[in-house]
Structures are given as C-alpha cells and as structure tokens.
Amino acid sequence: MYQKRTIKDIAAKHIMLTLTLLVSLLIVVIAWGLFMRSRPILSENSLRQLLFSVKWHPTQGEFGFAPFILGTVYVTLVSIILAVPLALFSAIFLAEYAPKRLRSGFKPILDLLAGISPVIFGAFGVLVVVPFVKDFLLPIVNYASRFIPILGTSNFTGFGIFSAGIILAMMIFPIMTQVAEEVIHSIPKEARDSSLALGATRWETIKYVVLKKARPGIIAAVILGLARAFGETIAVLMVVGNVVQIPKSIFDAAYTLPALIANNYGEMMSIPRYDSALLLAALILLIVTVFFNVLAWLILSKVEKAYV
C-alpha cells in the first residue's frame, strides 16, 4: 500500500514538472517560430538597416521600422510620465494613510480597472480623450507655441501620441499601483517605529525610510507598467492616428509596432517579404516585453528575499 502511494506521488510530481516545463518552453517556441518566419527579410537586409531606416515603402521593398519604434517609445514614455506619479501617490495613500476598510474597498476597484477590455479604453479615448485634447488642450498649446515654437501643432486633430499616452496611463495605473502598494505595505513596521521614535514626522518617515527601502520594488512596478504599455495594441491603435512618420512633437500622430501588426497582418500579403517584416516586428515586441518582465521579476524577487 505504501509503495503504491509512493509511486503515485512520484508520478504526479513528474507529470506536474513536465506540464510546467511545457508551459515555460512556450515562450521559446513562440520566439523560435517568429524568428524563422522573420529570416527572409533578415537575409536581405541588415538588422541595423531595418531598425534605423525611416523609409517604409513595402511595395518598393523598403521596410524601415524607425517610425514605428519611435512612435511606440514616445507613447510609452508619455504614459509612464503620466501614470507613475498617480500610481505612486495612490500606493502611498493606500499603504500608509488609508484605513483598513478603505484599503480593502479600493483593491477590488483596481482589479476591475486592470480587467477592463482594452477596446473599452480605446472607445473612451475616441469619445472623450481625443475631443478633450483637441478642444481644450490644443488652444493652450497653440498659444504657448508663440513663445515655444517646438510646440506648434497646426495639423493636430486630437489623435496622436499624447492622447494615446493618456489612455495607456489609465491602463497601466492599476497594475503599477497594486505592485507598489504591496511593496510599500511589506516594509517592516519596526522601520517606521524607529523613525517616528527619533522625532521624524509621518511624511518624513515615508519619504526617507519607507520609500527608500521600497525603491527597488517601486522600480519593478514601473517596469511592469512599461512592459504592458509597450505591447498594448487595440486601445493605442484607436487613438494614436496611425500615420507613418517621425514624430516631432508629443501631439503629432504616430504609428506603433503593435498597431502596425494588428492593422496590416493578413492584408497585402502578396507583397514580397511583407509578412516577414510584420513578424519581425512581433519578434522585437516579444523580446522587449520579455526583457522588461524578467527584469521586474528579478527585482521583485530580491525585494521579497530582503523582507522574508
């Protein structure tokens, strides 16, 4: 009887190990498949030429990803700049100031925001954010451009990097707040008590003790938000403008890598190397997203070990 139970235990262990390895290898299989489908365009063009060329003329065999990479980077940076202060101060409030009942009430709301479909955010962007930016911010920016010419937005229609950045900031805010709040809340109570006993105020304790110890975890939260923002597709596609150009202002229309893939894959596949170029864009997105997620995981693991 004991031997039979031991055999079942060993079999269950190996089955679960095999399933875990299969799931873990999925990312490798996806990357390998994208790489193999990207080889045709890589064999005809150098990676440097593909990444830094600004010419995107598929019918002429020119596949320059620079406008799409810059569009993705600009939208992501705008969203991070808008979301980080809101997420950080919200996390501080929930972890340090909010009563337990209020803190428990906000958590489901953050989960709900994190679970809303991206297309809902995109629709909200088209119906609310774009008109707000066009009708309210545009006159202010155009007036400021008299003194700061770089802000000129004569062709601005509301669809562009800034509108997409606002929508992305709304989408990454919940995950950044949740991770940062958990990290701040995990700082030992003794660290706070020691600071308060030395005469520091509550805010000084948070600023110089709590946030200092929580800094690696907060950075990890920002990186997770960055990874989510970098790969977002539908919501950005609906408000970014989808114009192939090098943006000169955060108010210009742009075109991101995810939007390029979503808009064009399955279309114009008769053009030589077009599908290979789009799958190379998917491979670039995968590599960047995996890098950011692994980096955030490593930082959070270090933070967790520090306070166990």
N, C-alpha and C positions, 0 to 999 in steps of 0.2 A: 504493500500500500504506500509506504514511504517512498519507495523507488519510483512508483508511478507518478506521485505528486512532484517529485524532483524532476522527472522527465518533462512533465507538463510545464513546470516553471522555467526550465531551460529553453524549451521550445517557444514559449511565449516571449521570453527575453530576446531570442534571436529573431523572431518574427517582427517584434516591435523595432528592433535595431535595423532590420532590413527596410522596413517601411520608412523609418526616419532618414536612412541614407538615401532612399529613392527620392524623398521629398527634397532633401538637401541638394541632391545632384540635379534637380530640375533646373536650377538657375544655370548650371554648367551646360546642360543640354540646350537650353534656350540660347545662351550666348554662342555656343558652337554652331547652332543652326543659322543664327543671324550672320555669323562670320562667314560661313560657307556660301550663303546667298549674297554676301557683300563682296566676295572675291573678284567677280568680273570687273567691277568698277575700280577696285583697288589695283588690279593688274594693269589697267590702262592709265591710271592717274596716281600720283604720289599722294600719300595721306596729307602731307603739308599743303599741297595744292588744293585738295578737296576742302580742308578745314579753313584755309585763309583766303581763298578766292571769293570775290564778291559777285562773280558772274554766274547767274542761274538761268541758263537757256537750254533746257533739256533737248529741244529739237535740234540744237546745234552741238549737242554732246558736251555742254559746259554745265558742270554740277558744282558750284561753289556754295559751301554751307555757311560762310561767314555771316550773311544777313540773318539767317535763322538762328545761329548760335548767339549772335549779339542780341537779337530780339528776345530769346529765351533768358539770357543773362540779365538784361535790363528789367524785364518783367519780374523775374525772381528777386532781384535786388530791391526793387520798389516795394514788393510785397513784404520782404524781410524788414525793411526800414519802417514800414507802417505797422507791422504786426508785433515786432519784438518789444517795443515799449509797452503796448497794451497788454500783451501776454505776461510780461514780467511783473508789471504793477498789479495785474489781476491775480497772479500767482502769489505775490507777497501778501495781498489782502486776504486771500483765502487761507493761506497757511499761517499768518501771524495775527490778523486782526478779526477775521470773521468768526462769529460764534459757531459752535459745532453744528447746530441745526441749520444755519445759513450755509455753511460749507457743504453739508450733506445735500442741501437742496440745489446748490449750483452744479454739483458734479453730474447729475443726470442731464442738465441743460447743456453742458459741454459735450457730453456723449451724443446728445441729439444733434447738436451743431456739426459734430465730426461725422455723423452718419448721413447727413443730408446729401442727396444726389448732386453731383457737380452740375448737371444740366439745370437744376433749380437755381443754383448760384448764377449760372450763365444767363438765365432768363431774367433774374433780378437785376443783373448788370445791364442788360439791354433796356429794360423798362425803367430802371431807377438811376443806376450809377451813371450811365452814359449821358442821359439828359441833365443830370445834376452837374456833371463835369462840364458839359457843353454850355449850359445856360448860366451857371453860377461861377465856375472857376475860370472859364475862357475869358470873360470880360476882364477879370482881375489880372490874369496872366498877360493878356494883350496890353493892358495899361502898363504893367510892370516892364514889358518889353521895350517901352520907350526909353527906359533907363538901363535895362539889361537886354541888349539885342538878342542874346542867345535864347531868350525865352519866346521869341517870335513864333506864333502858331497860326499863320494865315490860312492854312489848309486843314486845320483841326476840325474834325466833325464829332468829337466825343469818343470815337472808337480809337483806342490807342494803348500805349504802354501803361499810362497812369491808370486808366480805367481797369485794365486787366490786373494791374498791381493791387488795386483796391479789392477786387473780387478774390484774388489769391490770398490776400491778407486775411480776409474773412474766413477763408477755408482752412488756413494753417493755424489760425489763432487758437482753436480748441486744443489741438494736439500739443502745441508749444506750452499752453497754459497748464494742461494736465501734467506733463512731464516736469516742468519747472516747479509746480506746486508740490508734487510728490517729493522732489529732491529737497526743496526748502523745508518741507514738513519733517523730513527724515533727519535733519540736523539735531544732534542730541540736545535735550533740554538743559543739560549742565552747562553747555557753552553759553546759552542765553543768561542763565542764572549768574554765572561768573561775571559776565559783562555788566549786568544790572547791579550786582553787589559792589562793583568798583565805581558806581556812580554814573554810568552811561545811561542815556535815555533809551526808550524803546526803539526809536528810529535809529539812533546811533548804534545800538546793538545789532539791528537788522543790517544796517549799511556796512559796518566794519567787521562784524563777526559772522552773521548768518550768510550773507551774500558772498563773503569771501570764501567760506567753506563750501558753499553750494555752487561756486563759479563753474567747475567742470561739468556739473550736471545741467546747468543753465545753457552752457555752450552746446552740450549734446542735444538739448531741446531745440535750440536754434538750428542745428544741423539737420535734425529730423524734419523740421519745418521746411528747410531749404530743399531737402530731397523731395518732399511732397510737392512743393511749388515747382521745382524744375521739371517734373514729369507730368504736370497737370495738362489735360487736353481740352475737353469739351468747353468748360467754362471760359478758358482763355480764348479758345477759337472763336467764341461768340462775340467777344468784345474787343479783341486786340487789333482788329482792322484787316489783318491778313494781306499786307502789302509787302512785296519783296523789295526791301531797301535797307540801307544802313541808317538806323535812326539817328537823328541829330538832336533830338530833344525827347524827354520822357513823355511828351504829349503827342509825339508822332505815332502813326500807325506802324505796326511791325508784323513779323511773321515768326512764330516759334517752331521749334523742331517737332513737338507733338502735334501741333496744328497742321504742319506740312504732311505728316504721315496720315493723319486722320482725313484730311481733305483730298488727298491725291492717291492713296493706295487703292488699287482697283480701277483707277482711271488712267487713261493714256499709257496703258501697259504695252502698247505697240511700239512705243519709243524705246530704242535700244538702251539698255543699262538703266532705265528709269526705275524699275523695281529694285535693282541692286542698290541704287543710290538711296532710295527710301529705307531699305533695310539696313543700310549703313547708318542712317540717321537713328534708326531704332537701336542699333548696337551702341552708338555713342550715348544715347539716353540711358540704356541699361547699365553701362559701365559707370557713368556718373552717379546714377541713383544708388547702385550697389556700394560704390565707394563712400558716399555720404552716410548710408545706413550702417555700414560696417564701422565707420569712424565713430558714429554716435553710440553704437553698441559697445565699442571698446571703452569709450569714456564713461558711459553709464556703469559698465562692469567694474571699472576702477573705483567709481564713487560708491557703489554698493559694497565692495570689499572694504572700503575705508571705514564704513559705519556699521559693519556686521560685528 
